[in-house]
Structure formats: C-alpha cells, structure tokens
Amino acid sequence: MNPISEFVKQKRKSVKLTQEELAQKAGVGLRFLRELEQGKTTLRLDKVNQVLDMFGSEAGVIRKEVKDE
C-alpha cells in the first residue's frame, strides 16, 4: 500500500465512515475510493485531492533531489 492509500483508509476509519459514505461526501465514485485505498497507481490526481480535501490535505508535486554523479 502507498502512503496516500494508507492515509485515506486510516482517516476514514478514524471518523467512522464506510467507503460508501466517504465516496458520497467527497463526490467520487465508490469504485474510485476502493481503488484509491487499494493503492492503484493510475488514478486522477484531481479526484484523489477531492478525497484528501475531506481530511484537510492534498497531494501535489514533490521534487526529487537529483544527485550529481
């Protein structure tokens, strides 16, 4: 599982929501939310952010450090 998947699943459970309830509140489909929690790697970032917004978070660009060889 990736960090975003783990975060969403943990937060959802901490506020005692089912996947269906969170999907409805976030405005995404149940299938999308299930795939997100299962760690699917090809999901639309805008929809991921719709879910993360429910917990005051968002995903974005993270720069990697490039080491000179």
DSSP file (Angstrom, degrees, kcal/mol; ACC not computed):
  #  RESIDUE AA STRUCTURE BP1 BP2  ACC     N-H-->O    O-->H-N    N-H-->O    O-->H-N    TCO  KAPPA ALPHA  PHI   PSI    X-CA   Y-CA   Z-CA
    1    1 A M              0   0    0      0, 0.0    38,-0.1     0, 0.0    37,-0.1   0.000 360.0 360.0 360.0 143.5    0.0    0.0    0.0
    2    2 A N     >  -     0   0    0      1,-0.1     4,-2.5    35,-0.0     5,-0.2  -0.490 360.0-102.9 -90.9 166.3    1.2    3.5   -0.7
    3    3 A P  H  > S+     0   0    0      0, 0.0     4,-2.4     0, 0.0     5,-0.1   0.846 120.0  50.4 -58.8 -36.6    1.2    6.4    1.8
    4    4 A I  H  > S+     0   0    0      2,-0.2     4,-2.7     1,-0.2     5,-0.2   0.928 111.1  48.6 -68.2 -43.7   -1.8    8.1    0.3
    5    5 A S  H  > S+     0   0    0      1,-0.2     4,-2.4     2,-0.2     5,-0.2   0.934 113.7  46.5 -59.5 -47.0   -3.8    4.9    0.4
    6    6 A E  H  X S+     0   0    0     -4,-2.5     4,-2.6     1,-0.2     5,-0.2   0.906 112.2  51.3 -62.3 -43.1   -2.9    4.2    3.9
    7    7 A F  H  X S+     0   0    0     -4,-2.4     4,-2.8    -5,-0.2     5,-0.3   0.939 111.6  46.0 -59.7 -50.2   -3.6    7.8    5.0
    8    8 A V  H  X S+     0   0    0     -4,-2.7     4,-2.7     1,-0.2     5,-0.2   0.925 114.2  47.7 -62.5 -45.4   -7.1    7.8    3.4
    9    9 A K  H  X S+     0   0    0     -4,-2.4     4,-2.2    -5,-0.2    -1,-0.2   0.924 114.4  46.6 -62.5 -44.6   -8.0    4.4    4.9
   10   10 A Q  H  X S+     0   0    0     -4,-2.6     4,-2.3    -5,-0.2    -2,-0.2   0.936 114.8  46.0 -63.0 -47.3   -6.8    5.3    8.4
   11   11 A K  H  X S+     0   0    0     -4,-2.8     4,-1.6     2,-0.2    -2,-0.2   0.913 111.2  52.6 -63.6 -43.0   -8.6    8.7    8.4
   12   12 A R  H  <>S+     0   0    0     -4,-2.7     5,-2.3    -5,-0.3     3,-0.3   0.930 112.6  44.6 -59.2 -45.3  -11.8    7.2    7.0
   13   13 A K  H ><5S+     0   0    0     -4,-2.2     3,-1.2     1,-0.2    -1,-0.2   0.860 107.9  58.2 -67.7 -35.0  -11.8    4.6    9.8
   14   14 A S  H 3<5S+     0   0    0     -4,-2.3    -1,-0.2     1,-0.3    -2,-0.2   0.807 110.6  42.6 -67.2 -28.4  -10.9    7.2   12.5
   15   15 A V  T 3<5S-     0   0    0     -4,-1.6    -1,-0.3    -3,-0.3    -2,-0.2   0.286 115.5-119.4 -99.0   9.7  -14.0    9.2   11.6
   16   16 A K  T < 5 +     0   0    0     -3,-1.2     2,-0.4     1,-0.2    -3,-0.2   0.892  60.2 147.8  57.9  48.1  -16.1    6.0   11.4
   17   17 A L      < -     0   0    0     -5,-2.3    -1,-0.2    -6,-0.1     2,-0.1  -0.879  43.2-131.4-109.6 145.2  -17.2    6.4    7.8
   18   18 A T     >  -     0   0    0     -2,-0.4     4,-2.4     1,-0.1     5,-0.2  -0.437  32.2-106.5 -79.9 167.1  -17.8    3.5    5.4
   19   19 A Q  H  > S+     0   0    0      1,-0.2     4,-2.6     2,-0.2     5,-0.2   0.913 123.1  52.6 -60.0 -41.1  -16.2    3.6    2.0
   20   20 A E  H  > S+     0   0    0      1,-0.2     4,-2.2     2,-0.2    -1,-0.2   0.912 109.2  48.3 -61.9 -43.6  -19.6    4.4    0.5
   21   21 A E  H  > S+     0   0    0      2,-0.2     4,-2.5     1,-0.2    -1,-0.2   0.922 113.4  46.5 -64.6 -44.3  -20.2    7.3    2.9
   22   22 A L  H  X S+     0   0    0     -4,-2.4     4,-2.6     2,-0.2     5,-0.2   0.921 111.1  52.2 -65.4 -42.5  -16.8    8.8    2.2
   23   23 A A  H  X>S+     0   0    0     -4,-2.6     5,-2.4    -5,-0.2     4,-1.1   0.924 111.9  46.6 -57.8 -44.7  -17.2    8.5   -1.5
   24   24 A Q  H  <5S+     0   0    0     -4,-2.2     3,-0.4     1,-0.2    -2,-0.2   0.930 114.0  46.8 -64.5 -45.8  -20.5   10.2   -1.4
   25   25 A K  H  <5S+     0   0    0     -4,-2.5    -1,-0.2     1,-0.2    -2,-0.2   0.848 115.3  46.3 -65.5 -34.2  -19.2   13.0    0.9
   26   26 A A  H  <5S-     0   0    0     -4,-2.6    -1,-0.2    -5,-0.2    -2,-0.2   0.608 111.2-120.3 -84.8 -12.6  -16.1   13.5   -1.3
   27   27 A G  T  <5S+     0   0    0     -4,-1.1     2,-0.3    -3,-0.4    -3,-0.2   0.812  72.9 116.7  78.1  30.4  -18.1   13.5   -4.6
   28   28 A V      < -     0   0    0     -5,-2.4    -1,-0.3    -6,-0.2    -2,-0.1  -0.831  69.3 -92.8-123.4 165.7  -16.3   10.5   -6.1
   29   29 A G     >  -     0   0    0     -2,-0.3     4,-2.1     1,-0.1     5,-0.2  -0.401  27.6-121.6 -76.5 154.9  -17.5    7.0   -7.0
   30   30 A L  H  > S+     0   0    0      1,-0.2     4,-2.5     2,-0.2     5,-0.2   0.896 114.2  54.4 -61.0 -41.9  -17.3    4.1   -4.7
   31   31 A R  H  > S+     0   0    0      1,-0.2     4,-2.5     2,-0.2    -1,-0.2   0.915 107.1  51.1 -59.6 -43.2  -15.2    2.2   -7.1
   32   32 A F  H  > S+     0   0    0      1,-0.2     4,-2.5     2,-0.2    -1,-0.2   0.935 110.5  48.2 -59.4 -47.0  -12.7    5.1   -7.3
   33   33 A L  H  X S+     0   0    0     -4,-2.1     4,-2.6     1,-0.2    -1,-0.2   0.900 110.9  50.8 -63.3 -40.9  -12.4    5.2   -3.5
   34   34 A R  H  X S+     0   0    0     -4,-2.5     4,-1.5     1,-0.2    -1,-0.2   0.925 111.5  47.8 -61.5 -44.1  -11.9    1.4   -3.3
   35   35 A E  H  <>S+     0   0    0     -4,-2.5     5,-2.5     2,-0.2     4,-0.4   0.882 110.8  52.4 -64.7 -37.5   -9.1    1.6   -5.9
   36   36 A L  H ><5S+     0   0    0     -4,-2.5     3,-1.3     1,-0.2    -2,-0.2   0.943 110.7  46.2 -62.2 -48.6   -7.5    4.5   -4.0
   37   37 A E  H 3<5S+     0   0    0     -4,-2.6    -1,-0.2     1,-0.3    -2,-0.2   0.750 109.3  55.9 -68.1 -23.3   -7.5    2.6   -0.8
   38   38 A Q  T 3<5S-     0   0    0     -4,-1.5    -1,-0.3    -5,-0.2    -2,-0.2   0.517 118.6-110.9 -86.4  -4.9   -6.1   -0.5   -2.5
   39   39 A G  T < 5 +     0   0    0     -3,-1.3    -3,-0.2    -4,-0.4    -2,-0.1   0.708  46.6 178.5  87.9  20.5   -3.2    1.6   -3.9
   40   40 A K      < -     0   0    0     -5,-2.5     3,-0.2     1,-0.1    -1,-0.2  -0.347  19.4-150.7 -56.4 134.6   -4.0    1.7   -7.6
   41   41 A T  S    S+     0   0    0      1,-0.2     2,-0.5   -39,-0.0    -1,-0.1   0.554  79.7  65.1 -91.4  -8.0   -1.2    3.8   -9.2
   42   42 A T        +     0   0    0      2,-0.0     2,-0.3     3,-0.0    -1,-0.2  -0.564  68.5 132.5-116.9  69.1   -3.2    5.2  -12.1
   43   43 A L        -     0   0    0     -2,-0.5     2,-0.3    -3,-0.2     3,-0.0  -0.855  64.1 -97.5-115.4 152.0   -5.8    7.4  -10.5
   44   44 A R     >  -     0   0    0     -2,-0.3     4,-2.1     1,-0.2     3,-0.3  -0.525  26.4-144.4 -69.9 127.1   -6.7   11.0  -11.4
   45   45 A L  H  > S+     0   0    0     -2,-0.3     4,-2.6     1,-0.2    14,-0.2   0.849  97.4  58.6 -63.3 -36.0   -5.0   13.4   -9.1
   46   46 A D  H  > S+     0   0    0      1,-0.2     4,-1.2     2,-0.2    -1,-0.2   0.896 109.6  44.2 -62.1 -38.0   -7.9   15.8   -9.0
   47   47 A K  H  > S+     0   0    0     -3,-0.3     4,-1.6     2,-0.2    -2,-0.2   0.868 110.3  54.5 -74.2 -36.0  -10.2   13.1   -7.7
   48   48 A V  H  X S+     0   0    0     -4,-2.1     4,-2.6     1,-0.2    -2,-0.2   0.930 108.9  50.0 -58.9 -43.9   -7.5   12.0   -5.2
   49   49 A N  H  X S+     0   0    0     -4,-2.6     4,-2.1     1,-0.2    -1,-0.2   0.795 102.4  60.5 -67.6 -28.3   -7.4   15.5   -4.0
   50   50 A Q  H  X S+     0   0    0     -4,-1.2     4,-0.6     2,-0.2    -1,-0.2   0.918 111.0  41.1 -61.3 -42.0  -11.2   15.6   -3.6
   51   51 A V  H >< S+     0   0    0     -4,-1.6     3,-1.3    -3,-0.2     4,-0.3   0.939 114.3  50.5 -71.1 -47.2  -10.9   12.7   -1.2
   52   52 A L  H ><>S+     0   0    0     -4,-2.6     5,-2.1     1,-0.3     3,-1.9   0.821  99.7  66.7 -61.4 -30.6   -7.9   14.2    0.6
   53   53 A D  H ><5S+     0   0    0     -4,-2.1     3,-1.6     1,-0.3    -1,-0.3   0.791  87.6  67.8 -61.1 -27.6   -9.7   17.5    1.0
   54   54 A M  T <<5S+     0   0    0     -3,-1.3    -1,-0.3    -4,-0.6    -2,-0.2   0.742 107.4  39.8 -62.9 -21.6  -12.1   15.8    3.3
   55   55 A F  T < 5S-     0   0    0     -3,-1.9    -1,-0.3    -4,-0.3    -2,-0.2   0.100 122.9-101.9-115.4  19.7   -9.2   15.5    5.8
   56   56 A G  T < 5S+     0   0    0     -3,-1.6     2,-0.3     1,-0.2    -3,-0.2   0.801  87.6 107.6  68.7  29.8   -7.7   18.9    5.1
   57   57 A S      < -     0   0    0     -5,-2.1     2,-0.3    -8,-0.1    -1,-0.2  -0.857  44.4-169.8-133.3 166.7   -4.9   17.5    2.9
   58   58 A E        -     0   0    0     -2,-0.3     2,-0.3    -3,-0.1    -9,-0.1  -0.986  19.4-127.5-153.9 156.0   -3.9   17.4   -0.7
   59   59 A A        +     0   0    0     -2,-0.3     2,-0.3   -14,-0.2   -10,-0.1  -0.780  39.1 150.2-101.0 148.5   -1.4   15.7   -3.0
   60   60 A G        -     0   0    0     -2,-0.3     2,-0.3   -11,-0.0    -2,-0.0  -0.831  48.4 -41.6-155.8-165.7    0.9   17.6   -5.2
   61   61 A V        -     0   0    0     -2,-0.3     2,-0.5     1,-0.0     0, 0.0  -0.547  45.9-166.3 -75.3 131.5    4.3   17.7   -6.9
   62   62 A I        -     0   0    0     -2,-0.3     2,-0.3    -3,-0.0    -1,-0.0  -0.980  17.3-135.0-119.7 119.9    7.2   16.5   -4.8
   63   63 A R        -     0   0    0     -2,-0.5     2,-0.3     1,-0.0    -2,-0.0  -0.539  13.4-140.9 -77.9 136.3   10.6   17.4   -6.2
   64   64 A K        -     0   0    0     -2,-0.3     2,-0.4     1,-0.0    -1,-0.0  -0.714  20.2-116.2 -90.9 144.4   13.2   14.7   -6.1
   65   65 A E        -     0   0    0     -2,-0.3     2,-0.6     1,-0.0    -1,-0.0  -0.682  25.2-148.6 -79.0 131.3   16.7   15.5   -5.3
   66   66 A V        -     0   0    0     -2,-0.4     2,-0.4     0, 0.0    -1,-0.0  -0.902  10.0-148.3-103.3 120.8   19.0   14.8   -8.2
   67   67 A K        -     0   0    0     -2,-0.6     2,-0.2     1,-0.0    -2,-0.0  -0.731  15.4-122.9 -91.3 133.4   22.5   13.8   -7.1
   68   68 A D              0   0    0     -2,-0.4    -1,-0.0     1,-0.1     0, 0.0  -0.520 360.0 360.0 -71.1 137.3   25.4   14.8   -9.3
   69   69 A E              0   0    0     -2,-0.2    -1,-0.1     0, 0.0    -2,-0.0   0.418 360.0 360.0-102.4 360.0   27.4   11.8  -10.4
